Amino acid sequence: MHCRICKSNELTLFYSIGDNNQFKYYKCEKCGLVNLDLTGLKIAEHQHQYFKRFKPKADYDKDIRAIQVYRFIKKYVPGKGKYLDIGCGGGNVLYQARKDGWEVKGIEISPPFAEYVRERFNIEVDIADFMEYDTTKEKYDLVSVRHVLEHLPDSLLAMRKIYELLKDDGFAHLEFPNIKSITHRLKRFLSVTGIHKKKYGPSFLPGHCNEFSKATFVYLLNKTGFQLIRWETYSFKPLMNNIYNRVHIGGKARTIIKKI
């Protein structure tokens, strides 16, 4: 096994999950990427477990989470233009962006999600697997990839596809777990020491292929032609969000990057 970003074979066991510790994550000593051992796993089939989590909002104008996401985008991305949301789900952020003047479009692998966004908001959504998506047709001023990157085995290909979708000097907005967060550290400590072991159940399957820290993400950007504009961690709880925006120890990271 080798690292899926830098190709190094200097990997050490970082943590294991599953009731029998059967799913193992290895940390690369060179770039820091935490790689799930995919041996014997059909990882693409694991992603369907997330589709059932979608619950439509009755009033999208009061969707605090989507409003918070769009405020972050607006703070660090100048101007408006064409916006593509990859893995757009229920269209919550697309709705906020269009309301503020963006020309919006989504990509969604789940047909029910895509149909919902089309019918409720009349927003164009392509039903597609992003890793097979044709990136040569249209160019965008902004591309969002929220909690998708960690599910894709080939991070290099994903970032290069984002690069191809962007106009010159275009921006991308990504969100994913922060493997160096205080919550991840605590969970690993409790599990390793035997103080607390999570119960997974016989049907559990891991969804995250790769786990990132800030340093690993910057390494990935340098290999794929991007400049980091902003990195921060966040919470949907106001008090914790104010702390995590300043001290980057939260479990979820969000970033703005720029195509070089």
FIZALUM-251284 format. One record per residue (C-alpha): x, y, z. Coordinates in steps of 0.02 Angstrom, whole numbers, plus 32768, in hexadecimal, padded with zeros to 4 digits. Example, Ala and Ser with C-alpha at 12.3 -4.5 7.8 and 13.67 -1.06 7.14 Angstrom:
# FIZALUM-251284
8267, 7F1F, 8186
82AC, 7FCB, 8165
***
This chain:
# FIZALUM-251284
8000, 8000, 8000
803B, 80B1, 7FDA
7FFC, 8160, 7FFF
7F77, 8197, 7F83
7FBC, 8249, 7F78
807B, 8241, 7F7F
808F, 8186, 7F55
8102, 8169, 7FE9
8101, 80BB, 8037
8133, 8100, 80E2
808B, 80E2, 8135
8065, 80BD, 81EB
7FC3, 807F, 8238
7F66, 8118, 8278
7EC0, 80D1, 82B4
7E43, 8046, 8295
7D84, 8045, 8292
7CFD, 7FC0, 828D
7CC7, 7F4B, 8317
7D5C, 7EDA, 82F0
7DD3, 7F68, 82C1
7DCA, 7F23, 8210
7DD4, 7FCB, 81B6
7E81, 8017, 81C7
7EC1, 80C6, 81A3
7F7A, 80E5, 8183
7FD2, 818C, 8193
8054, 81BF, 8112
80F4, 81F8, 8166
811E, 8268, 80D0
807F, 82CD, 80AC
8013, 829F, 8142
7F7E, 825B, 80E1
7F1C, 81D8, 8143
7EF1, 814E, 80C6
7E6B, 80C9, 80DE
7EAB, 801F, 80A8
7E36, 7FFB, 8016
7E6B, 7F47, 8000
7DCF, 7EDE, 7FE3
7D5A, 7F74, 7FF3
7CE1, 7FB2, 7F6D
7CEB, 8063, 7FAE
7C77, 80AF, 7F2B
7BE9, 8041, 7F69
7C02, 8080, 801B
7BCE, 8130, 7FEC
7B17, 8104, 7FD1
7AFF, 80FC, 808F
7B04, 81BB, 8092
7A73, 81D7, 801A
79ED, 81AE, 809B
7A29, 8239, 810F
79DC, 82C3, 80A4
794A, 831E, 80F5
7901, 83B0, 8092
78F1, 8456, 80ED
7844, 84A1, 80F7
788A, 8552, 80E9
7931, 8566, 8091
7937, 861F, 80C0
794D, 85E7, 8175
79CD, 855E, 8154
7A53, 8598, 81CE
7AD4, 8519, 8192
7AC7, 854A, 80DB
7AC8, 8602, 810A
7B68, 85E8, 816E
7BBA, 858D, 80DB
7B8C, 8617, 8061
7BC8, 86A0, 80D8
7C72, 864C, 80DC
7C77, 8647, 801E
7C41, 86FC, 800E
7CC5, 8736, 808A
7D57, 86F0, 8028
7D1E, 86E6, 7F72
7D13, 8791, 7F1B
7C88, 87B4, 7EA0
7C07, 873E, 7E57
7BF9, 86D3, 7DBB
7BDE, 861D, 7D90
7BD8, 85A6, 7E23
7BDD, 84E7, 7E21
7BB6, 8482, 7EBE
7BFA, 83D0, 7EB3
7B92, 835B, 7F1F
7B0C, 83E1, 7F33
7A95, 8374, 7F9A
79F2, 83CF, 7FB5
7A2F, 846F, 7F63
7A37, 84D3, 8005
7AD5, 8534, 7FDA
7AA7, 8546, 7F22
7A06, 8599, 7F5C
7A65, 8617, 7FC8
7AE1, 863E, 7F3D
7A5C, 8658, 7EB7
79FB, 86CA, 7F2C
7A98, 8735, 7F39
7AB2, 8740, 7E7C
7B1A, 86A9, 7E48
7AF3, 8641, 7DAE
7AEB, 8594, 7DFD
7AF4, 84DE, 7DCD
7B0A, 843A, 7E2C
7B52, 838C, 7E15
7B04, 8301, 7E7C
7B1D, 8244, 7E76
7A75, 8220, 7EC8
79E2, 822F, 7E4C
7960, 8254, 7ED5
79C8, 82E6, 7F15
79E1, 832A, 7E66
7929, 831D, 7E3A
78F9, 8373, 7EDC
7968, 840A, 7EB7
792C, 8416, 7E04
7874, 840E, 7E32
7876, 847C, 7ECD
78EF, 8504, 7E92
78FA, 84F1, 7DD5
79B7, 84E2, 7DE6
7A19, 847C, 7D67
7A67, 83E1, 7DB3
7ACB, 835D, 7D55
7AB9, 82AC, 7D97
7B6B, 826C, 7D8F
7BFF, 821F, 7DE9
7C76, 82B2, 7DF7
7D0E, 8244, 7DD7
7CC5, 821A, 7D2B
7C80, 82C8, 7D07
7CB1, 8325, 7C68
7D11, 83BE, 7CA4
7D30, 8409, 7BF7
7C83, 8451, 7BCF
7C6C, 84E2, 7C48
7CDC, 854E, 7CB4
7CAB, 8599, 7D5A
7CDE, 8628, 7DCB
7CBF, 85BD, 7E66
7CB4, 8503, 7E87
7C7D, 84B9, 7F2E
7CA7, 840A, 7F6B
7C5E, 83F3, 8018
7C81, 8352, 8076
7CA3, 82F4, 7FD5
7D61, 82F4, 7FC5
7D7B, 827D, 8058
7D0B, 81FD, 8003
7D71, 81F7, 7F62
7E07, 8181, 7F59
7E64, 81EA, 7ED7
7E7A, 8297, 7F24
7EF6, 82CB, 7E9E
7E7B, 82A8, 7E12
7DEF, 82FF, 7E70
7E55, 839E, 7E86
7E8E, 839C, 7DD1
7DD9, 838D, 7D98
7DAB, 8422, 7E06
7E3D, 8482, 7DB8
7DFB, 845C, 7D09
7D4C, 8499, 7D38
7D8A, 8543, 7D72
7DA8, 85E0, 7D0C
7E54, 8630, 7D1B
7E65, 8675, 7DCC
7DC5, 8618, 7DFD
7DA2, 85E3, 7EB0
7D72, 853F, 7F02
7D1F, 8523, 7FA9
7D3D, 847C, 8000
7D04, 8432, 80A4
7D3D, 8390, 80F5
7D68, 8346, 81A0
7E03, 8386, 81F9
7E64, 82ED, 8231
7ECA, 8355, 82AD
7E32, 8398, 8308
7E24, 8389, 83C4
7D8B, 8319, 83B0
7DE4, 829F, 833B
7E7B, 829A, 83AE
7E0D, 8276, 8445
7DAB, 81ED, 83ED
7E4C, 8197, 83B6
7E94, 81A2, 8466
7DF8, 8158, 84B6
7DF3, 80CC, 8438
7EAC, 809F, 8440
7EAF, 809F, 84FE
7E0F, 8039, 8508
7DB4, 80BE, 856F
7D29, 80CB, 84EF
7D11, 8064, 8451
7C8A, 8099, 83D6
7C09, 8017, 83A4
7BF9, 800A, 82E8
7B84, 7F7A, 82C5
7B97, 7EEC, 8247
7B5E, 7F52, 81B0
7BD8, 7FE2, 81CA
7C44, 8015, 8136
7CC2, 80A5, 8135
7C9F, 8134, 80BF
7D3C, 819F, 80D1
7DCE, 8167, 8066
7E46, 81F3, 8092
7E52, 8265, 812A
7EA7, 8310, 8121
7F00, 8389, 8192
7F2B, 843B, 815D
7FDE, 840A, 8132
7FA4, 8376, 80C8
7F24, 83E1, 806D
7FA7, 8466, 8045
8019, 83DC, 8002
7F8A, 83A5, 7F91
7F6D, 8457, 7F56
8024, 846D, 7F29
801E, 83D0, 7EBD
7F80, 8405, 7E60
7F95, 84BF, 7E3D
7F38, 851A, 7EC8
7F5C, 85A2, 7F47
7F0F, 859B, 7FF5
7EAC, 8639, 801C
7E58, 8607, 80BE
7E54, 856F, 8131
7DEB, 8567, 81CD
7D89, 84EB, 8234
7CD3, 8504, 8260
7C3B, 84CA, 82C0
7B81, 84E7, 82A4
7B74, 8518, 835C
7B92, 85D5, 8365
7C03, 85D9, 83FF
7C71, 8549, 83C5
7C75, 8590, 8316
7CBE, 8634, 8355
7D47, 85D2, 83AE
7D6C, 8559, 8320
7D76, 85E5, 829E
7E07, 862D, 8301
7E58, 8594, 834F
7E54, 850E, 82C9
7E33, 8474, 8334
7D81, 844F, 82FA
7D4C, 83AA, 82AB
7D15, 83F8, 8206
7D84, 8464, 8196
7D52, 84DD, 810D
7DC4, 852F, 808F
7DCA, 85A9, 8000
7E4F, 8589, 7F7D
7E7D, 85E1, 7EDB
7EB2, 8598, 7E34
7F63, 85CD, 7E08
***
